[in-house]
Amino acid sequence: MSAWDIIRDATPQLVKACLIYTIPIAIVSFIIGLTIAVITALIKISQKGGWFLIVKAIFHFYVWLFRSTPLLVQLFIVFFGLPYLRIAGIFPDGIRLTPVVAGIITFSLNTGAYASETIRGAILSIPEGQWEAAYSLGMTKRKVLWRIILPQASRVSLPPLANEFIGLVKDTSLAASITIVEMFEVSQQIAAENYQPLIMYILVAAIYAVLCSILSVLQSYLEKRVSRSFVKN
């Protein structure tokens, strides 16, 4: 079988795996992770004291933990490690998750940790004078945050968050290590059948490159649209 025959036969299978697992896992994980990131960023910049300091410490620890450990290790702990976490009366048989659920949980928590620092930095980049001007108009802190600060912070954080999503798409290849049949896992299975790992790995790399290039173009378009809307306003 020639290289072109292998590529012709394998490409539909890889694209199918991409549409069924790679892209959906990345999108769902990013949405959940972004939600976690916003909550984490708001908690970390909060100036509340008392018992809330304990909450802040927990979220600081969460960000530190997921930013300081490899994503692959996190996947292994969630999928292979949690079944051994037996808690009498609660999880007597350990915490057993399906590969997809374990992958989404891990990718979401990892994304949330990294994206929270991006969002926190974006919020802190807004001049203090805007807070003060809004307060002088009688607006509450919550209204200032949601109506004035966060819309501007979203524009600042858009490029790095878009890069985060593109990176997440590539990171989904690690899901093969916990038996999720995404693109890279399918390429490994096909390579085991045709004994052409070089062709298969180059092919899957090419598909990732095309996908990420499309996302980069969409990122540029979105950034221009957002910039124009802010200029008009």
Solvent accessible surface area in square Angstrom, and as a share of the most:
residue,aa,sasa,rsa
1,M,168,0.75
2,S,59,0.38
3,A,47,0.36
4,W,195,0.68
5,D,43,0.22
6,I,7,0.03
7,I,50,0.25
8,R,154,0.56
9,D,63,0.33
10,A,1,0.01
11,T,43,0.25
12,P,82,0.52
13,Q,89,0.39
14,L,0,0.00
15,V,61,0.35
16,K,128,0.54
17,A,6,0.05
18,C,8,0.05
19,L,110,0.55
20,I,89,0.45
21,Y,68,0.26
22,T,0,0.00
23,I,46,0.23
24,P,49,0.31
25,I,5,0.03
26,A,0,0.00
27,I,75,0.38
28,V,62,0.36
29,S,0,0.00
30,F,30,0.13
31,I,103,0.52
32,I,72,0.36
33,G,0,0.00
34,L,54,0.27
35,T,75,0.44
36,I,40,0.20
37,A,0,0.00
38,V,42,0.24
39,I,86,0.44
40,T,0,0.00
41,A,0,0.00
42,L,41,0.20
43,I,25,0.13
44,K,23,0.10
45,I,42,0.21
46,S,20,0.13
47,Q,165,0.73
48,K,132,0.56
49,G,45,0.43
50,G,59,0.57
51,W,185,0.65
52,F,27,0.11
53,L,100,0.50
54,I,115,0.59
55,V,36,0.21
56,K,33,0.14
57,A,59,0.45
58,I,103,0.52
59,F,48,0.20
60,H,86,0.38
61,F,114,0.48
62,Y,28,0.11
63,V,7,0.04
64,W,149,0.52
65,L,66,0.33
66,F,27,0.11
67,R,108,0.39
68,S,64,0.41
69,T,47,0.27
70,P,82,0.52
71,L,23,0.12
72,L,73,0.37
73,V,69,0.40
74,Q,11,0.05
75,L,0,0.00
76,F,89,0.37
77,I,99,0.50
78,V,17,0.10
79,F,37,0.15
80,F,87,0.36
81,G,32,0.30
82,L,40,0.20
83,P,16,0.10
84,Y,161,0.61
85,L,85,0.42
86,R,137,0.50
87,I,69,0.35
88,A,98,0.76
89,G,79,0.76
90,I,116,0.59
91,F,78,0.33
92,P,82,0.52
93,D,96,0.50
94,G,11,0.10
95,I,37,0.19
96,R,161,0.59
97,L,47,0.23
98,T,79,0.46
99,P,42,0.26
100,V,52,0.30
101,V,66,0.38
102,A,0,0.00
103,G,0,0.00
104,I,31,0.16
105,I,66,0.33
106,T,0,0.00
107,F,1,0.00
108,S,3,0.02
109,L,51,0.25
110,N,16,0.08
111,T,2,0.01
112,G,0,0.00
113,A,0,0.00
114,Y,81,0.31
115,A,1,0.00
116,S,0,0.00
117,E,40,0.18
118,T,37,0.22
119,I,11,0.06
120,R,72,0.26
121,G,36,0.35
122,A,3,0.02
123,I,3,0.02
124,L,107,0.53
125,S,66,0.42
126,I,14,0.07
127,P,80,0.51
128,E,123,0.55
129,G,40,0.39
130,Q,59,0.26
131,W,33,0.11
132,E,111,0.50
133,A,57,0.44
134,A,2,0.02
135,Y,95,0.36
136,S,91,0.58
137,L,145,0.72
138,G,64,0.62
139,M,43,0.19
140,T,79,0.46
141,K,112,0.48
142,R,184,0.67
143,K,91,0.39
144,V,0,0.00
145,L,23,0.12
146,W,138,0.48
147,R,159,0.58
148,I,47,0.24
149,I,0,0.00
150,L,26,0.13
151,P,53,0.33
152,Q,47,0.21
153,A,3,0.02
154,S,62,0.40
155,R,101,0.37
156,V,71,0.41
157,S,4,0.03
158,L,31,0.16
159,P,48,0.30
160,P,54,0.34
161,L,20,0.10
162,A,18,0.14
163,N,86,0.44
164,E,47,0.21
165,F,39,0.16
166,I,20,0.10
167,G,24,0.23
168,L,9,0.04
169,V,3,0.02
170,K,105,0.45
171,D,54,0.28
172,T,0,0.00
173,S,29,0.19
174,L,58,0.29
175,A,0,0.00
176,A,14,0.11
177,S,41,0.26
178,I,0,0.00
179,T,83,0.48
180,I,3,0.02
181,V,59,0.34
182,E,0,0.00
183,M,0,0.00
184,F,60,0.25
185,E,31,0.14
186,V,15,0.09
187,S,0,0.00
188,Q,69,0.31
189,Q,82,0.37
190,I,17,0.08
191,A,8,0.06
192,A,70,0.54
193,E,134,0.60
194,N,39,0.20
195,Y,178,0.68
196,Q,71,0.32
197,P,65,0.41
198,L,126,0.63
199,I,36,0.18
200,M,0,0.00
201,Y,85,0.32
202,I,104,0.53
203,L,19,0.10
204,V,6,0.04
205,A,57,0.44
206,A,48,0.37
207,I,26,0.13
208,Y,23,0.09
209,A,57,0.44
210,V,92,0.53
211,L,25,0.13
212,C,16,0.10
213,S,63,0.41
214,I,92,0.47
215,L,31,0.16
216,S,48,0.31
217,V,102,0.59
218,L,99,0.49
219,Q,29,0.13
220,S,53,0.34
221,Y,118,0.45
222,L,88,0.44
223,E,47,0.21
224,K,125,0.53
225,R,121,0.44
226,V,36,0.21
227,S,42,0.27
228,R,124,0.45
229,S,49,0.32
230,F,69,0.29
231,V,125,0.72
232,K,168,0.71
233,N,158,0.81
